[in-house]
Amino acid sequence: MSNQNRRIFLKQATALAGAFGAASMFNHAHAESFAKASARVAHLNPEQVAADEDYWATIQQAYTVNPSIINLNNGGVSPTPTVVQRALERYNALCNEGPSYFMWRILDMGREPLREKLAALAGCLPEEIAINRNATEALNTIIYGINLQRGDEVIGSYFDYPNMMHAYEQRALRDGIVYKQLSFNFPIENDDEIVKAYTDAITPKTKLIHVTHMVNWVGQVMPVRKISDMAHAKGIEVVCDGAHSFGLMDFKIPDLHCDYFGTSLHKFLSAPIGSGMMWIRKDHIEKTWPLTCADKPQSADIRKFEQLGTRSFAIEQAIGEAVNFQLAIGSKRKEDRIRYLKNYWAEKAKDIPKVKIHTSLKAPYSCAICGVSIDGMKAGDLDAALWNGYKIHVVGIVYRDLNLVRVTPHVYTTTADLDKFVKALREIAAKV
């Protein structure tokens, strides 16, 4: 074998192994330090681990976040750990050495191992997972792909994500379906109240319920399983928007008992920006139409939903390193930590005069996302004050009766940064 052919062979072998073997970039960069950190807290209970700053410092060091700002808008999109960034760079560089060869003949072969890896994390069959670019693409594929006839009713909420609401509105305009939306006064700490609202809206024409697992506006966790069980008893299917819950909360998709699920992997899983995943229960795949063309649109093969044309193979393959990162921490441990961080600042902030918390602090009803406002201050003004005065990045929410900023920490967030945030709220509120 010539040196040139050997070099190509090694590149091929390395690319195909990717994130799925002992030679993964995560194993080289972090496996040992993460294992040692985990061993140091093995004797602690989950609550103690969630508050152990030495353990989480090991995780924080794996990110390259800008130290000059405090980013508390991880609900929009999360930064990726260094190892995921390096994987993305590596695969992108490989593609550019010969795009049509390395993309189509080498990296494209890595989608099946990635599908298996994501399915294991999601607790489902690989044949139920399609890899795409974000939750909007996943859920719009489902919304437009479900067979609904004129007059069929869909029940959703005014607090679902706008791109999903617009998809149903478009189906109403185009196909004559009836799109009904519920309103809620969050926070709600009673699952039965939420389930009853959906139940009461059902009529003999109701065919579908759309529910957001974690409401992006204020972080309310919705009782998806209870809603699904109620709906199925009445012959109604359920679509779940898991954009903010997957990679954050410790659950398996089938345990939600929904029929369809879509998520973005570039939020709490910290996969590359522009990565997403769709899950459809196996016996529903055949009857669901793909959003883009497929040679066999009524096939029972989940891959019919991946006919996107040319896309970033580098992004897809780098997802595997994000899954490695997730597994090394553990989904339950990660959920506990991020909820701890949310409650850490919110418990302190709620007693500041004029400050109002708009999210439950109880575990069953919230996790990472929390809304906060200051009496007499507009959301945009609070957003600007936090940035201009303290370089704290949040996002203002002005929607229906909400006028607040959304605050979302991640595993790389430090309690010291949250102390600065609480101090900023106190100082800003004192001036209003």
C-alpha positions as a Markdown table, in Angstrom:
| # | Residue | x | y | z |
|---|---|---|---|---|
| 1 | Met | 0.0 | 0.0 | 0.0 |
| 2 | Ser | 1.4 | 3.4 | -1.0 |
| 3 | Asn | 1.8 | 6.2 | 1.6 |
| 4 | Gln | -1.0 | 8.1 | -0.1 |
| 5 | Asn | -3.4 | 5.2 | -0.1 |
| 6 | Arg | -2.4 | 4.4 | 3.5 |
| 7 | Arg | -3.2 | 8.0 | 4.5 |
| 8 | Ile | -6.6 | 7.8 | 2.8 |
| 9 | Phe | -7.3 | 4.4 | 4.4 |
| 10 | Leu | -6.5 | 5.8 | 7.9 |
| 11 | Lys | -8.7 | 8.8 | 7.4 |
| 12 | Gln | -11.5 | 6.6 | 6.3 |
| 13 | Ala | -11.1 | 4.3 | 9.3 |
| 14 | Thr | -10.9 | 7.2 | 11.7 |
| 15 | Ala | -13.9 | 8.9 | 10.2 |
| 16 | Leu | -16.0 | 5.7 | 10.4 |
| 17 | Ala | -15.0 | 5.0 | 14.0 |
| 18 | Gly | -15.8 | 8.6 | 14.9 |
| 19 | Ala | -17.6 | 9.0 | 18.2 |
| 20 | Phe | -18.6 | 5.3 | 18.4 |
| 21 | Gly | -15.5 | 3.5 | 19.7 |
| 22 | Ala | -12.7 | 3.6 | 22.2 |
| 23 | Ala | -10.8 | 6.1 | 19.9 |
| 24 | Ser | -13.5 | 8.8 | 20.3 |
| 25 | Met | -12.4 | 12.3 | 20.9 |
| 26 | Phe | -14.3 | 12.4 | 24.2 |
| 27 | Asn | -12.4 | 9.4 | 25.5 |
| 28 | His | -9.1 | 11.0 | 24.6 |
| 29 | Ala | -10.0 | 14.4 | 26.1 |
| 30 | His | -12.3 | 13.9 | 29.1 |
| 31 | Ala | -13.1 | 10.2 | 29.9 |
| 32 | Glu | -10.4 | 10.0 | 32.6 |
| 33 | Ser | -11.0 | 13.3 | 34.3 |
| 34 | Phe | -14.8 | 12.8 | 34.3 |
| 35 | Ala | -14.4 | 9.3 | 35.7 |
| 36 | Lys | -12.2 | 10.6 | 38.5 |
| 37 | Ala | -14.6 | 13.4 | 39.3 |
| 38 | Ser | -17.5 | 10.9 | 39.4 |
| 39 | Ala | -15.6 | 8.6 | 41.7 |
| 40 | Arg | -15.0 | 11.5 | 44.1 |
| 41 | Val | -18.7 | 12.0 | 44.6 |
| 42 | Ala | -19.8 | 8.3 | 44.4 |
| 43 | His | -20.6 | 8.3 | 48.1 |
| 44 | Leu | -22.9 | 11.4 | 47.9 |
| 45 | Asn | -26.7 | 11.4 | 47.4 |
| 46 | Pro | -28.1 | 13.1 | 44.2 |
| 47 | Glu | -28.9 | 16.3 | 46.1 |
| 48 | Gln | -25.3 | 16.6 | 47.4 |
| 49 | Val | -23.8 | 15.9 | 43.9 |
| 50 | Ala | -26.0 | 18.6 | 42.4 |
| 51 | Ala | -24.4 | 21.1 | 44.8 |
| 52 | Asp | -20.9 | 19.8 | 44.7 |
| 53 | Glu | -19.0 | 22.7 | 43.0 |
| 54 | Asp | -15.7 | 20.7 | 42.7 |
| 55 | Tyr | -17.4 | 18.0 | 40.7 |
| 56 | Trp | -19.1 | 20.5 | 38.4 |
| 57 | Ala | -15.9 | 22.5 | 37.9 |
| 58 | Thr | -14.6 | 19.5 | 35.9 |
| 59 | Ile | -17.6 | 19.7 | 33.6 |
| 60 | Gln | -17.3 | 23.5 | 33.3 |
| 61 | Gln | -13.7 | 23.3 | 32.2 |
| 62 | Ala | -14.8 | 21.3 | 29.1 |
| 63 | Tyr | -16.6 | 24.4 | 27.7 |
| 64 | Thr | -15.0 | 27.5 | 26.0 |
| 65 | Val | -17.6 | 30.0 | 27.1 |
| 66 | Asn | -16.6 | 33.7 | 27.0 |
| 67 | Pro | -15.6 | 34.8 | 30.5 |
| 68 | Ser | -16.5 | 38.4 | 29.8 |
| 69 | Ile | -20.2 | 37.7 | 29.6 |
| 70 | Ile | -22.6 | 35.6 | 31.7 |
| 71 | Asn | -24.8 | 33.7 | 29.3 |
| 72 | Leu | -28.1 | 32.8 | 30.8 |
| 73 | Asn | -30.0 | 32.2 | 27.6 |
| 74 | Asn | -29.2 | 28.5 | 27.1 |
| 75 | Gly | -32.9 | 27.9 | 26.3 |
| 76 | Gly | -32.4 | 29.4 | 22.9 |
| 77 | Val | -29.2 | 27.5 | 21.9 |
| 78 | Ser | -26.5 | 26.1 | 24.0 |
| 79 | Pro | -22.7 | 26.2 | 23.4 |
| 80 | Thr | -21.0 | 23.0 | 22.6 |
| 81 | Pro | -18.2 | 21.5 | 24.7 |
| 82 | Thr | -14.7 | 21.8 | 23.3 |
| 83 | Val | -14.6 | 18.2 | 22.2 |
| 84 | Val | -17.8 | 18.6 | 20.1 |
| 85 | Gln | -16.3 | 21.7 | 18.5 |
| 86 | Arg | -13.1 | 19.8 | 17.6 |
| 87 | Ala | -15.1 | 16.9 | 16.2 |
| 88 | Leu | -17.0 | 19.3 | 14.0 |
| 89 | Glu | -13.8 | 21.0 | 12.8 |
| 90 | Arg | -12.3 | 17.6 | 12.1 |
| 91 | Tyr | -15.2 | 16.3 | 10.1 |
| 92 | Asn | -15.6 | 19.6 | 8.2 |
| 93 | Ala | -12.0 | 19.6 | 7.3 |
| 94 | Leu | -12.2 | 16.0 | 6.1 |
| 95 | Cys | -15.2 | 16.9 | 3.9 |
| 96 | Asn | -13.3 | 19.7 | 2.3 |
| 97 | Glu | -10.5 | 17.4 | 1.2 |
| 98 | Gly | -12.9 | 15.9 | -1.3 |
| 99 | Pro | -16.6 | 16.7 | -0.5 |
| 100 | Ser | -18.4 | 14.2 | -2.7 |
| 101 | Tyr | -16.1 | 11.4 | -1.7 |
| 102 | Phe | -15.7 | 11.9 | 2.0 |
| 103 | Met | -19.3 | 13.1 | 2.5 |
| 104 | Trp | -21.2 | 10.5 | 0.5 |
| 105 | Arg | -18.9 | 7.5 | 0.7 |
| 106 | Ile | -17.4 | 7.9 | 4.1 |
| 107 | Leu | -19.3 | 10.1 | 6.6 |
| 108 | Asp | -22.7 | 9.1 | 5.2 |
| 109 | Met | -22.0 | 5.6 | 6.5 |
| 110 | Gly | -21.8 | 7.0 | 10.0 |
| 111 | Arg | -25.5 | 7.9 | 10.2 |
| 112 | Glu | -26.6 | 4.4 | 11.2 |
| 113 | Pro | -24.2 | 4.1 | 14.2 |
| 114 | Leu | -25.4 | 7.6 | 15.2 |
| 115 | Arg | -29.0 | 6.6 | 14.9 |
| 116 | Glu | -28.3 | 3.7 | 17.3 |
| 117 | Lys | -26.5 | 5.9 | 19.7 |
| 118 | Leu | -29.4 | 8.4 | 19.8 |
| 119 | Ala | -31.9 | 5.6 | 20.1 |
| 120 | Ala | -30.1 | 4.2 | 23.1 |
| 121 | Leu | -30.1 | 7.6 | 24.8 |
| 122 | Ala | -33.8 | 8.1 | 23.9 |
| 123 | Gly | -34.8 | 4.6 | 25.0 |
| 124 | Cys | -36.4 | 3.6 | 21.7 |
| 125 | Leu | -35.8 | 1.6 | 18.6 |
| 126 | Pro | -33.2 | 2.9 | 16.0 |
| 127 | Glu | -35.9 | 2.4 | 13.4 |
| 128 | Glu | -38.0 | 5.1 | 15.1 |
| 129 | Ile | -35.3 | 7.9 | 14.9 |
| 130 | Ala | -34.7 | 10.3 | 12.1 |
| 131 | Ile | -31.8 | 12.8 | 12.2 |
| 132 | Asn | -32.5 | 16.3 | 11.0 |
| 133 | Arg | -31.6 | 19.9 | 11.8 |
| 134 | Asn | -33.9 | 21.2 | 14.6 |
| 135 | Ala | -37.2 | 20.8 | 16.4 |
| 136 | Thr | -39.1 | 23.0 | 13.9 |
| 137 | Glu | -38.1 | 20.7 | 11.0 |
| 138 | Ala | -38.9 | 17.6 | 13.0 |
| 139 | Leu | -42.3 | 18.8 | 14.2 |
| 140 | Asn | -43.3 | 20.5 | 11.0 |
| 141 | Thr | -42.6 | 17.2 | 9.2 |
| 142 | Ile | -45.0 | 15.5 | 11.6 |
| 143 | Ile | -47.6 | 18.3 | 11.6 |
| 144 | Tyr | -47.8 | 18.4 | 7.8 |
| 145 | Gly | -47.4 | 14.6 | 7.5 |
| 146 | Ile | -50.3 | 13.4 | 9.6 |
| 147 | Asn | -53.4 | 12.6 | 7.6 |
| 148 | Leu | -56.0 | 15.2 | 8.7 |
| 149 | Gln | -59.2 | 15.9 | 6.8 |
| 150 | Arg | -61.3 | 19.1 | 6.6 |
| 151 | Gly | -63.2 | 19.5 | 9.8 |
| 152 | Asp | -60.8 | 17.4 | 11.9 |
| 153 | Glu | -59.8 | 19.2 | 15.1 |
| 154 | Val | -56.4 | 19.7 | 16.7 |
| 155 | Ile | -56.0 | 20.9 | 20.2 |
| 156 | Gly | -52.9 | 22.9 | 21.1 |
| 157 | Ser | -52.0 | 25.8 | 23.4 |
| 158 | Tyr | -51.2 | 29.5 | 23.1 |
| 159 | Phe | -48.0 | 28.6 | 24.9 |
| 160 | Asp | -46.7 | 26.2 | 22.3 |
| 161 | Tyr | -43.8 | 27.3 | 20.2 |
| 162 | Pro | -44.7 | 29.8 | 17.5 |
| 163 | Asn | -43.4 | 27.8 | 14.6 |
| 164 | Met | -45.6 | 24.9 | 15.6 |
| 165 | Met | -48.7 | 27.2 | 16.0 |
| 166 | His | -48.0 | 28.6 | 12.6 |
| 167 | Ala | -47.8 | 25.2 | 11.0 |
| 168 | Tyr | -51.3 | 24.3 | 12.4 |
| 169 | Glu | -52.6 | 27.6 | 11.3 |
| 170 | Gln | -51.3 | 27.0 | 7.8 |
| 171 | Arg | -53.0 | 23.6 | 7.7 |
| 172 | Ala | -56.2 | 25.2 | 8.8 |
| 173 | Leu | -55.9 | 27.7 | 5.9 |
| 174 | Arg | -54.9 | 25.0 | 3.4 |
| 175 | Asp | -56.7 | 21.9 | 4.5 |
| 176 | Gly | -59.7 | 23.2 | 6.5 |
| 177 | Ile | -58.7 | 21.6 | 9.8 |
| 178 | Val | -59.9 | 23.3 | 13.0 |
| 179 | Tyr | -57.1 | 24.4 | 15.3 |
| 180 | Lys | -58.1 | 25.1 | 18.9 |
| 181 | Gln | -55.8 | 26.6 | 21.4 |
| 182 | Leu | -56.0 | 26.5 | 25.2 |
| 183 | Ser | -54.7 | 29.3 | 27.5 |
| 184 | Phe | -53.1 | 28.7 | 30.9 |
| 185 | Asn | -52.1 | 30.9 | 33.8 |
| 186 | Phe | -48.6 | 29.5 | 34.6 |
| 187 | Pro | -47.1 | 28.4 | 36.9 |
| 188 | Ile | -49.5 | 25.5 | 37.6 |
| 189 | Glu | -48.6 | 23.0 | 40.2 |
| 190 | Asn | -51.5 | 20.6 | 39.5 |
| 191 | Asp | -51.3 | 18.1 | 36.7 |
| 192 | Asp | -55.0 | 17.3 | 36.9 |
| 193 | Glu | -55.8 | 20.9 | 36.1 |
| 194 | Ile | -53.8 | 20.8 | 33.0 |
| 195 | Val | -55.1 | 17.4 | 31.8 |
| 196 | Lys | -58.7 | 18.6 | 32.5 |
| 197 | Ala | -58.2 | 21.6 | 30.2 |
| 198 | Tyr | -57.3 | 19.3 | 27.3 |
| 199 | Thr | -60.0 | 16.8 | 28.2 |
| 200 | Asp | -62.7 | 19.5 | 28.3 |
| 201 | Ala | -61.7 | 20.8 | 24.8 |
| 202 | Ile | -62.2 | 17.4 | 23.1 |
| 203 | Thr | -65.1 | 16.9 | 20.8 |
| 204 | Pro | -66.0 | 13.9 | 18.5 |
| 205 | Lys | -64.0 | 15.6 | 15.8 |
| 206 | Thr | -60.8 | 15.9 | 17.8 |
| 207 | Lys | -58.0 | 13.8 | 16.1 |
| 208 | Leu | -54.8 | 15.2 | 17.6 |
| 209 | Ile | -53.4 | 16.9 | 20.7 |
| 210 | His | -50.2 | 18.9 | 20.5 |
| 211 | Val | -48.4 | 19.4 | 23.8 |
| 212 | Thr | -45.1 | 21.1 | 24.7 |
| 213 | His | -43.1 | 19.1 | 27.2 |
| 214 | Met | -41.3 | 22.1 | 28.6 |
| 215 | Val | -42.9 | 25.4 | 27.7 |
| 216 | Asn | -40.3 | 27.7 | 26.2 |
| 217 | Trp | -41.8 | 30.9 | 27.5 |
| 218 | Val | -41.7 | 30.2 | 31.3 |
| 219 | Gly | -40.4 | 26.6 | 31.7 |
| 220 | Gln | -43.6 | 24.9 | 32.8 |
| 221 | Val | -43.2 | 21.1 | 32.6 |
| 222 | Met | -46.4 | 19.7 | 31.1 |
| 223 | Pro | -47.8 | 16.2 | 32.1 |
| 224 | Val | -47.3 | 14.7 | 28.7 |
| 225 | Arg | -47.8 | 11.1 | 29.8 |
| 226 | Lys | -51.1 | 11.8 | 31.6 |
| 227 | Ile | -52.3 | 13.8 | 28.6 |
| 228 | Ser | -51.3 | 11.0 | 26.2 |
| 229 | Asp | -53.0 | 8.3 | 28.3 |
| 230 | Met | -56.2 | 10.4 | 28.4 |
| 231 | Ala | -56.1 | 11.1 | 24.7 |
| 232 | His | -55.4 | 7.5 | 23.7 |
| 233 | Ala | -58.4 | 6.4 | 25.7 |
| 234 | Lys | -60.5 | 8.5 | 23.4 |
| 235 | Gly | -58.7 | 7.4 | 20.2 |
| 236 | Ile | -56.7 | 10.6 | 19.8 |
| 237 | Glu | -53.0 | 10.8 | 18.9 |
| 238 | Val | -50.5 | 13.1 | 20.6 |
| 239 | Val | -47.6 | 15.1 | 19.2 |
| 240 | Cys | -45.0 | 16.2 | 21.8 |
| 241 | Asp | -42.6 | 19.1 | 21.4 |
| 242 | Gly | -39.5 | 18.1 | 23.3 |
| 243 | Ala | -37.2 | 20.9 | 22.1 |
| 244 | His | -36.3 | 22.0 | 25.7 |
| 245 | Ser | -36.6 | 18.7 | 27.5 |
| 246 | Phe | -34.5 | 16.2 | 25.6 |
| 247 | Gly | -30.9 | 16.2 | 26.9 |
| 248 | Leu | -32.0 | 18.1 | 30.0 |
| 249 | Met | -34.5 | 15.9 | 31.8 |
| 250 | Asp | -34.0 | 12.2 | 32.6 |
| 251 | Phe | -36.7 | 10.4 | 30.6 |
| 252 | Lys | -37.1 | 7.9 | 27.8 |
| 253 | Ile | -39.3 | 9.1 | 24.9 |
| 254 | Pro | -41.6 | 6.0 | 24.9 |
| 255 | Asp | -42.3 | 6.6 | 28.6 |
| 256 | Leu | -44.2 | 9.8 | 27.6 |
| 257 | His | -46.7 | 7.6 | 25.8 |
| 258 | Cys | -47.0 | 10.1 | 23.0 |
| 259 | Asp | -47.1 | 9.1 | 19.3 |
| 260 | Tyr | -44.7 | 11.7 | 17.8 |
| 261 | Phe | -41.8 | 13.6 | 19.3 |
| 262 | Gly | -39.4 | 16.3 | 17.9 |
| 263 | Thr | -36.4 | 18.0 | 19.5 |
| 264 | Ser | -33.4 | 20.2 | 18.9 |
| 265 | Leu | -30.1 | 18.6 | 19.8 |
| 266 | His | -28.3 | 22.0 | 20.0 |
| 267 | Lys | -30.1 | 23.0 | 23.2 |
| 268 | Phe | -29.4 | 21.0 | 26.3 |
| 269 | Leu | -27.7 | 18.1 | 24.7 |
| 270 | Ser | -25.0 | 20.6 | 23.5 |
| 271 | Ala | -24.7 | 19.1 | 20.1 |
| 272 | Pro | -23.6 | 21.3 | 17.1 |
| 273 | Ile | -25.8 | 24.2 | 16.2 |
| 274 | Gly | -28.2 | 23.0 | 13.5 |
| 275 | Ser | -28.9 | 19.5 | 14.7 |
| 276 | Gly | -32.2 | 17.9 | 15.6 |
| 277 | Met | -34.1 | 14.6 | 15.9 |
| 278 | Met | -37.5 | 13.2 | 15.2 |
| 279 | Trp | -39.2 | 10.2 | 16.8 |
| 280 | Ile | -42.3 | 8.5 | 15.4 |
| 281 | Arg | -43.8 | 5.4 | 17.0 |
| 282 | Lys | -43.0 | 2.6 | 14.7 |
| 283 | Asp | -46.6 | 1.7 | 13.7 |
| 284 | His | -47.2 | 5.3 | 12.7 |
| 285 | Ile | -44.3 | 5.8 | 10.3 |
| 286 | Glu | -46.0 | 4.2 | 7.3 |
| 287 | Lys | -49.0 | 6.5 | 7.4 |
| 288 | Thr | -47.0 | 9.7 | 8.0 |
| 289 | Trp | -46.0 | 11.6 | 4.9 |
| 290 | Pro | -42.5 | 13.0 | 4.6 |
| 291 | Leu | -42.2 | 16.8 | 4.4 |
| 292 | Thr | -39.7 | 16.6 | 1.5 |
| 293 | Cys | -39.8 | 14.2 | -1.4 |
| 294 | Ala | -39.1 | 10.5 | -1.0 |
| 295 | Asp | -39.1 | 7.7 | -3.5 |
| 296 | Lys | -41.4 | 5.7 | -1.3 |
| 297 | Pro | -43.4 | 8.2 | 0.8 |
| 298 | Gln | -45.7 | 5.6 | 2.3 |
| 299 | Ser | -42.9 | 3.4 | 3.4 |
| 300 | Ala | -42.5 | 2.2 | 7.0 |
| 301 | Asp | -38.8 | 3.1 | 6.8 |
| 302 | Ile | -37.9 | 6.1 | 9.1 |
| 303 | Arg | -35.2 | 7.1 | 6.6 |
| 304 | Lys | -37.8 | 8.5 | 4.3 |
| 305 | Phe | -37.8 | 11.6 | 6.5 |
| 306 | Glu | -34.1 | 12.2 | 6.0 |
| 307 | Gln | -34.3 | 13.0 | 2.2 |
| 308 | Leu | -33.0 | 16.6 | 2.8 |
| 309 | Gly | -30.5 | 16.7 | -0.1 |
| 310 | Thr | -27.1 | 18.0 | 0.7 |
| 311 | Arg | -26.6 | 18.9 | 4.4 |
| 312 | Ser | -23.8 | 19.0 | 6.9 |
| 313 | Phe | -22.4 | 15.6 | 7.4 |
| 314 | Ala | -19.9 | 17.1 | 9.8 |
| 315 | Ile | -22.6 | 18.4 | 12.1 |
| 316 | Glu | -24.3 | 15.0 | 12.1 |
| 317 | Gln | -21.2 | 13.1 | 13.0 |
| 318 | Ala | -20.2 | 15.5 | 15.7 |
| 319 | Ile | -23.5 | 14.8 | 17.5 |
| 320 | Gly | -22.0 | 11.5 | 18.6 |
| 321 | Glu | -19.4 | 13.3 | 20.8 |
| 322 | Ala | -22.2 | 15.3 | 22.4 |
| 323 | Val | -23.9 | 12.0 | 23.3 |
| 324 | Asn | -20.7 | 10.8 | 24.8 |
| 325 | Phe | -20.5 | 13.9 | 26.9 |
| 326 | Gln | -24.0 | 13.5 | 28.1 |
| 327 | Leu | -23.6 | 9.8 | 29.0 |
| 328 | Ala | -20.4 | 10.6 | 31.0 |
| 329 | Ile | -22.3 | 13.0 | 33.2 |
| 330 | Gly | -25.6 | 11.0 | 33.3 |
| 331 | Ser | -29.0 | 12.3 | 32.4 |
| 332 | Lys | -30.4 | 12.3 | 36.0 |
| 333 | Arg | -27.3 | 13.9 | 37.4 |
| 334 | Lys | -27.5 | 16.6 | 34.7 |
| 335 | Glu | -31.2 | 17.3 | 35.4 |
| 336 | Asp | -30.6 | 17.6 | 39.1 |
| 337 | Arg | -27.7 | 20.0 | 38.7 |
| 338 | Ile | -29.5 | 22.4 | 36.3 |
| 339 | Arg | -32.6 | 22.4 | 38.4 |
| 340 | Tyr | -30.4 | 23.1 | 41.4 |
| 341 | Leu | -28.9 | 26.1 | 39.6 |
| 342 | Lys | -32.3 | 27.4 | 38.6 |
| 343 | Asn | -33.6 | 27.2 | 42.2 |
| 344 | Tyr | -30.2 | 28.5 | 43.5 |
| 345 | Trp | -30.8 | 32.0 | 42.0 |
| 346 | Ala | -34.6 | 32.0 | 42.0 |
| 347 | Glu | -34.9 | 31.2 | 45.7 |
| 348 | Lys | -32.7 | 34.2 | 46.5 |
| 349 | Ala | -34.3 | 36.5 | 44.0 |
| 350 | Lys | -38.0 | 35.8 | 45.0 |
| 351 | Asp | -37.5 | 37.7 | 48.3 |
| 352 | Ile | -36.1 | 40.9 | 46.7 |
| 353 | Pro | -38.7 | 43.7 | 46.8 |
| 354 | Lys | -40.5 | 44.2 | 43.4 |
| 355 | Val | -39.0 | 41.0 | 41.9 |
| 356 | Lys | -41.5 | 38.3 | 40.8 |
| 357 | Ile | -40.8 | 34.7 | 39.8 |
| 358 | His | -43.1 | 33.3 | 37.1 |
| 359 | Thr | -42.1 | 29.7 | 37.3 |
| 360 | Ser | -42.7 | 26.9 | 39.8 |
| 361 | Leu | -39.7 | 26.0 | 41.9 |
| 362 | Lys | -41.0 | 22.5 | 42.5 |
| 363 | Ala | -39.3 | 19.6 | 40.8 |
| 364 | Pro | -42.2 | 18.1 | 38.9 |
| 365 | Tyr | -43.2 | 21.4 | 37.3 |
| 366 | Ser | -39.9 | 23.0 | 36.2 |
| 367 | Cys | -36.3 | 22.4 | 35.6 |
| 368 | Ala | -34.0 | 24.9 | 33.9 |
| 369 | Ile | -36.1 | 27.7 | 32.5 |
| 370 | Cys | -37.4 | 30.3 | 34.8 |
| 371 | Gly | -39.1 | 33.7 | 34.2 |
| 372 | Val | -38.4 | 36.8 | 36.3 |
| 373 | Ser | -39.7 | 40.3 | 36.2 |
| 374 | Ile | -39.4 | 43.5 | 38.2 |
| 375 | Asp | -42.6 | 45.5 | 39.0 |
| 376 | Gly | -42.8 | 48.7 | 37.0 |
| 377 | Met | -40.2 | 47.6 | 34.5 |
| 378 | Lys | -40.7 | 46.4 | 30.9 |
| 379 | Ala | -39.0 | 43.1 | 29.8 |
| 380 | Gly | -36.9 | 44.9 | 27.2 |
| 381 | Asp | -35.7 | 47.4 | 29.7 |
| 382 | Leu | -34.7 | 44.7 | 32.2 |
| 383 | Asp | -32.9 | 42.8 | 29.5 |
| 384 | Ala | -31.0 | 45.9 | 28.4 |
| 385 | Ala | -30.2 | 46.8 | 32.0 |
| 386 | Leu | -28.7 | 43.4 | 32.7 |
| 387 | Trp | -26.6 | 43.5 | 29.6 |
| 388 | Asn | -25.5 | 47.1 | 29.7 |
| 389 | Gly | -24.7 | 47.2 | 33.4 |
| 390 | Tyr | -23.5 | 43.7 | 34.1 |
| 391 | Lys | -22.9 | 41.9 | 30.7 |
| 392 | Ile | -25.5 | 39.3 | 31.7 |
| 393 | His | -27.3 | 37.9 | 28.6 |
| 394 | Val | -31.0 | 36.8 | 29.0 |
| 395 | Val | -33.9 | 37.1 | 26.7 |
| 396 | Gly | -37.0 | 39.4 | 27.1 |
| 397 | Ile | -40.4 | 37.7 | 26.7 |
| 398 | Val | -43.4 | 39.9 | 25.8 |
| 399 | Tyr | -46.2 | 37.6 | 24.9 |
| 400 | Arg | -49.9 | 37.6 | 25.9 |
| 401 | Asp | -49.9 | 38.5 | 29.6 |
| 402 | Leu | -46.2 | 37.8 | 30.0 |
| 403 | Asn | -43.7 | 40.6 | 30.4 |
| 404 | Leu | -40.5 | 39.1 | 31.8 |
| 405 | Val | -37.0 | 37.9 | 31.1 |
| 406 | Arg | -36.3 | 34.2 | 30.6 |
| 407 | Val | -33.3 | 32.9 | 32.5 |
| 408 | Thr | -31.7 | 29.5 | 31.7 |
| 409 | Pro | -28.5 | 28.2 | 33.2 |
| 410 | His | -26.6 | 25.2 | 31.9 |
| 411 | Val | -24.0 | 22.7 | 33.3 |
| 412 | Tyr | -21.2 | 25.2 | 32.6 |
| 413 | Thr | -22.9 | 27.9 | 34.6 |
| 414 | Thr | -21.2 | 28.7 | 38.0 |
| 415 | Thr | -23.0 | 29.6 | 41.2 |
| 416 | Ala | -20.7 | 32.7 | 41.3 |
| 417 | Asp | -22.2 | 33.9 | 38.1 |
| 418 | Leu | -25.7 | 33.4 | 39.5 |
| 419 | Asp | -24.7 | 35.3 | 42.6 |
| 420 | Lys | -23.8 | 38.2 | 40.3 |
| 421 | Phe | -27.1 | 37.8 | 38.6 |
| 422 | Val | -29.1 | 38.0 | 41.8 |
| 423 | Lys | -27.0 | 41.1 | 42.9 |
| 424 | Ala | -27.8 | 42.7 | 39.6 |
| 425 | Leu | -31.6 | 42.1 | 40.1 |
| 426 | Arg | -31.4 | 43.6 | 43.6 |
| 427 | Glu | -29.6 | 46.7 | 42.4 |
| 428 | Ile | -31.8 | 47.2 | 39.3 |
| 429 | Ala | -35.0 | 46.7 | 41.4 |
| 430 | Ala | -33.8 | 49.2 | 44.0 |
| 431 | Lys | -33.7 | 51.9 | 41.3 |
| 432 | Val | -37.2 | 51.3 | 39.9 |
